[in-house]
Every structure is written in C-alpha cells, then in structure tokens.
Amino acid sequence: MTGTPPKPTSDPARRQLVLQTAARLLRHYGPMKTTIADIAREAGIGVGSVYLEFCSKDDIVEALSSDGA
C-alpha cells in the first residue's frame, strides 16, 4: 500500500507541519500513545485541520514511512 495522496483541500504547508510534528511526537512517545489531538495541539492547529490533511493517524504514519522520515 502506498502513501495516501493529499486530499483536494490539502494545504501543503499545513500538511508538512502535521508531518513534522507527528514525526517528533511519534519518536518521543511512540504510535500507541500519540493521538491526533496531541499532534494538533503541538502543531498549534485544530484537530479538524489535521483531518483535513489525513484521514487517520495510520495515514500519517504511512506518509512518514513513505517519506523516509
């Protein structure tokens, strides 16, 4: 399965912010303890904004894996 393509409403800057923030939190806390709400809070955006970019935490993890982050 390949990485989820950006949604049509995707904002590249916001998507990158989510990915960078998620990568840091996932490294520190691990995937089981990191939530979408944690990612949104650390990125300074709303939870809904994360969902504008990704359907789920699994999609974020997949995007990070395909980017080699």
KEGUGU-616082 format. One record per atom (N, C-alpha, C): atom name; residue in three letters; residue number from 0; x, y, z. Coordinates in Angstrom, 1 decimal, padded with zeros to 4 digits, always signed. Example, Ala and Ser with C-alpha at 12.3 -4.5 7.8 and 13.67 -1.06 7.14 Angstrom:
<sites>
N|ALA|0|+013.2|-005.7|+007.8
CA|ALA|0|+012.3|-004.5|+007.8
C|ALA|0|+013.2|-003.3|+007.8
N|SER|1|+012.8|-002.2|+007.1
CA|SER|1|+013.7|-001.1|+007.1
C|SER|1|+012.9|+000.0|+007.9
</sites>
This chain:
<sites>
N|MET|0|+000.8|-001.2|+000.0
CA|MET|0|+000.0|+000.0|+000.0
C|MET|0|+000.9|+001.2|+000.0
N|THR|1|+000.6|+002.2|-000.8
CA|THR|1|+001.4|+003.4|-000.9
C|THR|1|+000.8|+004.5|-000.1
N|GLY|2|+001.6|+005.5|+000.1
CA|GLY|2|+001.1|+006.7|+001.0
C|GLY|2|-000.2|+007.3|+000.4
N|THR|3|-001.0|+007.8|+001.4
CA|THR|3|-002.2|+008.4|+001.0
C|THR|3|-001.9|+009.7|+000.3
N|PRO|4|-002.5|+009.9|-000.9
CA|PRO|4|-002.3|+011.2|-001.6
C|PRO|4|-003.0|+012.3|-000.8
N|PRO|5|-002.5|+013.5|-001.0
CA|PRO|5|-003.1|+014.7|-000.3
C|PRO|5|-004.6|+014.8|-000.7
N|LYS|6|-005.4|+015.2|+000.2
CA|LYS|6|-006.8|+015.4|-000.1
C|LYS|6|-006.9|+016.7|-001.0
N|PRO|7|-008.0|+016.8|-001.8
CA|PRO|7|-008.1|+018.0|-002.6
C|PRO|7|-008.1|+019.3|-001.9
N|THR|8|-008.5|+019.3|-000.6
CA|THR|8|-008.5|+020.6|+000.2
C|THR|8|-007.2|+020.8|+000.9
N|SER|9|-006.2|+019.9|+000.6
CA|SER|9|-004.9|+020.0|+001.3
C|SER|9|-004.2|+021.3|+001.1
N|ASP|10|-003.6|+021.7|+002.2
CA|ASP|10|-002.7|+022.9|+002.2
C|ASP|10|-001.3|+022.3|+002.5
N|PRO|11|-000.4|+022.4|+001.5
CA|PRO|11|+001.0|+021.8|+001.6
C|PRO|11|+001.7|+022.3|+002.8
N|ALA|12|+001.6|+023.5|+003.2
CA|ALA|12|+002.3|+024.0|+004.4
C|ALA|12|+001.8|+023.3|+005.7
N|ARG|13|+000.4|+023.2|+005.8
CA|ARG|13|-000.2|+022.6|+006.9
C|ARG|13|+000.1|+021.1|+007.0
N|ARG|14|+000.1|+020.5|+005.8
CA|ARG|14|+000.4|+019.1|+005.7
C|ARG|14|+001.8|+018.8|+006.2
N|GLN|15|+002.7|+019.6|+005.8
CA|GLN|15|+004.1|+019.5|+006.2
C|GLN|15|+004.3|+019.7|+007.7
N|LEU|16|+003.6|+020.7|+008.3
CA|LEU|16|+003.6|+021.0|+009.7
C|LEU|16|+003.1|+019.8|+010.5
N|VAL|17|+002.0|+019.2|+010.0
CA|VAL|17|+001.4|+018.0|+010.7
C|VAL|17|+002.5|+016.8|+010.6
N|LEU|18|+003.1|+016.6|+009.5
CA|LEU|18|+004.0|+015.5|+009.4
C|LEU|18|+005.3|+015.8|+010.3
N|GLN|19|+005.8|+017.0|+010.3
CA|GLN|19|+007.0|+017.3|+011.1
C|GLN|19|+006.6|+017.1|+012.6
N|THR|20|+005.5|+017.6|+013.0
CA|THR|20|+005.1|+017.5|+014.4
C|THR|20|+004.8|+016.0|+014.8
N|ALA|21|+004.1|+015.3|+013.9
CA|ALA|21|+003.8|+013.9|+014.2
C|ALA|21|+005.1|+013.1|+014.3
N|ALA|22|+006.1|+013.3|+013.4
CA|ALA|22|+007.3|+012.6|+013.4
C|ALA|22|+008.0|+012.8|+014.8
N|ARG|23|+008.0|+014.0|+015.3
CA|ARG|23|+008.7|+014.3|+016.6
C|ARG|23|+008.0|+013.6|+017.7
N|LEU|24|+006.6|+013.7|+017.7
CA|LEU|24|+005.9|+013.1|+018.8
C|LEU|24|+005.9|+011.5|+018.7
N|LEU|25|+005.8|+011.0|+017.5
CA|LEU|25|+005.9|+009.5|+017.4
C|LEU|25|+007.2|+009.0|+017.9
N|ARG|26|+008.3|+009.7|+017.5
CA|ARG|26|+009.6|+009.2|+018.0
C|ARG|26|+009.7|+009.3|+019.5
N|HIS|27|+009.1|+010.3|+020.1
CA|HIS|27|+009.2|+010.5|+021.6
C|HIS|27|+008.3|+009.6|+022.4
N|TYR|28|+007.0|+009.5|+022.0
CA|TYR|28|+006.0|+008.8|+022.7
C|TYR|28|+005.6|+007.5|+022.1
N|GLY|29|+005.9|+007.3|+020.9
CA|GLY|29|+005.5|+006.0|+020.2
C|GLY|29|+004.1|+006.2|+019.6
N|PRO|30|+003.8|+005.3|+018.7
CA|PRO|30|+002.5|+005.4|+018.0
C|PRO|30|+001.3|+005.1|+018.9
N|MET|31|+001.5|+004.2|+019.9
CA|MET|31|+000.3|+003.9|+020.7
C|MET|31|-000.1|+005.0|+021.6
N|LYS|32|+000.8|+005.9|+022.0
CA|LYS|32|+000.5|+006.9|+023.0
C|LYS|32|+000.3|+008.3|+022.3
N|THR|33|+000.6|+008.4|+021.0
CA|THR|33|+000.4|+009.7|+020.3
C|THR|33|-000.9|+009.7|+019.7
N|THR|34|-001.7|+010.8|+019.9
CA|THR|34|-003.0|+010.9|+019.4
C|THR|34|-003.1|+012.0|+018.4
N|ILE|35|-004.1|+012.1|+017.6
CA|ILE|35|-004.3|+013.2|+016.6
C|ILE|35|-004.4|+014.5|+017.4
N|ALA|36|-005.1|+014.4|+018.6
CA|ALA|36|-005.2|+015.6|+019.4
C|ALA|36|-003.8|+016.1|+019.9
N|ASP|37|-003.0|+015.2|+020.2
CA|ASP|37|-001.6|+015.6|+020.6
C|ASP|37|-000.9|+016.3|+019.5
N|ILE|38|-001.0|+015.7|+018.3
CA|ILE|38|-000.3|+016.3|+017.1
C|ILE|38|-000.9|+017.7|+016.8
N|ALA|39|-002.2|+017.8|+016.9
CA|ALA|39|-002.8|+019.1|+016.6
C|ALA|39|-002.4|+020.2|+017.7
N|ARG|40|-002.4|+019.8|+018.9
CA|ARG|40|-002.0|+020.7|+020.0
C|ARG|40|-000.6|+021.2|+019.8
N|GLU|41|+000.3|+020.2|+019.6
CA|GLU|41|+001.8|+020.6|+019.4
C|GLU|41|+002.0|+021.4|+018.2
N|ALA|42|+001.2|+021.2|+017.1
CA|ALA|42|+001.3|+022.0|+015.9
C|ALA|42|+000.6|+023.3|+016.0
N|GLY|43|-000.2|+023.5|+017.0
CA|GLY|43|-000.9|+024.8|+017.1
C|GLY|43|-002.0|+025.0|+016.2
N|ILE|44|-002.6|+023.8|+015.8
CA|ILE|44|-003.8|+023.8|+014.9
C|ILE|44|-004.9|+023.0|+015.5
N|GLY|45|-006.1|+023.1|+015.0
CA|GLY|45|-007.2|+022.3|+015.5
C|GLY|45|-007.2|+020.9|+015.0
N|VAL|46|-007.9|+020.0|+015.7
CA|VAL|46|-007.9|+018.6|+015.3
C|VAL|46|-008.5|+018.5|+013.9
N|GLY|47|-009.5|+019.3|+013.7
CA|GLY|47|-010.2|+019.2|+012.3
C|GLY|47|-009.2|+019.6|+011.2
N|SER|48|-008.3|+020.4|+011.5
CA|SER|48|-007.3|+020.8|+010.5
C|SER|48|-006.4|+019.6|+010.2
N|VAL|49|-006.1|+018.8|+011.2
CA|VAL|49|-005.3|+017.6|+010.9
C|VAL|49|-006.1|+016.6|+010.0
N|TYR|50|-007.4|+016.5|+010.3
CA|TYR|50|-008.2|+015.6|+009.5
C|TYR|50|-008.5|+016.2|+008.1
N|LEU|51|-008.3|+017.5|+007.9
CA|LEU|51|-008.3|+018.0|+006.5
C|LEU|51|-007.2|+017.4|+005.7
N|GLU|52|-006.1|+017.1|+006.3
CA|GLU|52|-004.9|+016.6|+005.7
C|GLU|52|-004.8|+015.1|+005.6
N|PHE|53|-005.3|+014.4|+006.7
CA|PHE|53|-005.1|+013.0|+006.8
C|PHE|53|-006.4|+012.4|+007.4
N|CYS|54|-006.8|+011.2|+006.9
CA|CYS|54|-008.0|+010.5|+007.4
C|CYS|54|-007.8|+009.9|+008.8
N|SER|55|-006.6|+009.6|+009.1
CA|SER|55|-006.3|+008.9|+010.4
C|SER|55|-004.9|+009.0|+010.8
N|LYS|56|-004.6|+008.6|+012.0
CA|LYS|56|-003.2|+008.5|+012.5
C|LYS|56|-002.4|+007.5|+011.6
N|ASP|57|-003.1|+006.4|+011.2
CA|ASP|57|-002.4|+005.4|+010.4
C|ASP|57|-001.9|+006.1|+009.1
N|ASP|58|-002.8|+007.0|+008.5
CA|ASP|58|-002.4|+007.7|+007.3
C|ASP|58|-001.1|+008.5|+007.5
N|ILE|59|-001.1|+009.2|+008.6
CA|ILE|59|+000.1|+010.0|+009.0
C|ILE|59|+001.3|+009.1|+009.1
N|VAL|60|+001.2|+008.0|+009.8
CA|VAL|60|+002.4|+007.1|+009.9
C|VAL|60|+002.8|+006.6|+008.6
N|GLU|61|+001.8|+006.2|+007.7
CA|GLU|61|+002.1|+005.7|+006.4
C|GLU|61|+002.8|+006.8|+005.5
N|ALA|62|+002.4|+008.0|+005.6
CA|ALA|62|+003.0|+009.1|+004.9
C|ALA|62|+004.5|+009.3|+005.4
N|LEU|63|+004.7|+009.3|+006.7
CA|LEU|63|+006.0|+009.4|+007.2
C|LEU|63|+006.9|+008.3|+006.8
N|SER|64|+006.4|+007.1|+006.7
CA|SER|64|+007.1|+005.9|+006.3
C|SER|64|+007.5|+006.0|+004.8
N|SER|65|+006.6|+006.5|+004.0
CA|SER|65|+006.9|+006.6|+002.6
C|SER|65|+007.8|+007.8|+002.3
N|ASP|66|+007.9|+008.8|+003.2
CA|ASP|66|+008.8|+009.9|+003.0
C|ASP|66|+010.2|+009.6|+003.6
N|GLY|67|+010.3|+008.5|+004.3
CA|GLY|67|+011.5|+008.1|+004.9
C|GLY|67|+011.9|+008.9|+006.1
N|ALA|68|+010.8|+009.6|+006.7
CA|ALA|68|+011.1|+010.4|+007.9
C|ALA|68|+011.2|+009.6|+009.2
</sites>
